[in-house]
Amino acid sequence: MNNAIIIQARMSSTRLPGKVLLPLGDTTVLGQVLRRAKAIPGITHVCVAVPDTAVDEPVAAEAAACGALVYRGPEADVLRRYHDAAAWLKADTVMRITSDCPIFSPALSGAVLQLLIDSGADYSSNNMPASWPHGTETEVFTMSLLAACQRQAETPFEREHVTVLMRYRDDVKRINLLGAHPEQRTLRWTVDHPLDYEFMTRLFAITGPQGPRDMDHTLAILAERPELSQINAHFGHYDAEEPEVVSKMIDSWSPLRFRDASSQQQEAIEN
């Protein structure tokens, strides 16, 4: 099975222009994302989908220098760019992670992929509802579902946001990986504002140039240095009204096994 991860990246950003090329550790923000993407269990191709504009040439060059495949497509029609990249890769299953999350967990992302495979679902995620740190979000979906959304999406909002139809359509079989510690969803591990970047640079100053080893390493540092989490905590996290989704939890990481999440566990996180 061809399991491809496609990371959309561009130069423009309203709050922090050029953020994916900011230096972080021994590479860039994008370089850190790609290093972790290559470590995700079960992934066969790592691709960066970059707009086909001159201003985004440095992003494409950085992605290629980091060893990723690069696909260029329309800037505004992100869904088209994403779909065409997946078709070019001949993907059976597609994973979506954003280019501004340089300390996401490869193990967690691999678990979301395995959950889709084991369950036979069309779409799996770990944020319906949010229960993991913001910046570890992972979505996985079948190529057939991506192709259906490409055909059916009509509004500019649906064309800009790749997975919005997947998350709301009634005919999509969805499954969610619920975290055991709902308080972690208030942690902010993404780079969208200058203070997010300050958080990351201070974290990497502690961990070394390749960043934290894994999620537990990050959590241990933040437990010892709680002031770090306060740097960008006031930005909060995004909550939206979304359909109820069947949830599983990690029963064992090695070997990877899942168990049903109780209704009480899911309600505790939603509330």
Summary of the structure (lengths in Angstrom):
residues: 271
radius of gyration: 17.6
end to end distance: 37.9
largest distance: 51.3
contacts: 906
relative contact order: 0.15
helix: 42%
strand: 20%
